[in-house]
């Protein structure tokens, strides 16, 4: 599955050039030229990374970065024509993964994009290659989950949650620890959103979600990803 990149930049020629350049290298590229159009695309479509200009006609790219970072860990590469150090620092402080001043070489942008995508793939425990547990395959690079070779559907957040558990197979992980791994923040005591996501992951990968054998609940402690579930199944 091709990684999807959203470019938000009011320079139409530059955005089209980048779209064509990245498209030729295997990425699926979407382009928006305003804050409003970019946010609408983010709400509507799955994106694996965001290339974001600081200066936009109807707002500030930094505001988009703040808004995206409030509820998503999507990699963000910021662009600016100003190239001032304060812009770079502010962008990184509010959650951008990297920064590139204009004008730039498309090859450098591609290298930086690949780097932030690799970091995201490894952010939930270092998984950069496929994880295999019997019939279950988790391809961290492609962000695909398969059971018996059949692809199963998960949201981006659910995928990251599954990777976090799989990378710590055999270890009990509390809800708070999972939230920190996936989102980099502590889970509030009353928040049970993790339970909902785990339920949906089970529906995707378990033979019988009501009697899970892969992701087990440890009462009062959290969850554990069973490393040898397939090997231990009865014939």
Beta strands, then each sheet from edge to edge (+ up, - down):
strand 1: 4-8
strand 2: 28-32
strand 3: 49-53
strand 4: 55-56
strand 5: 59-60
strand 6: 75-80
strand 7: 98-101
strand 8: 130-133
strand 9: 136-139
strand 10: 144-147
strand 11: 150-152
strand 12: 172-173
strand 13: 215-218
strand 14: 222-225
sheet 1: 2+ 1+ 3+ 6+ 7+
sheet 2: 4+ 5-
sheet 3: 8+ 9- 10+ 11-
sheet 4: 12+ 14- 13+
end
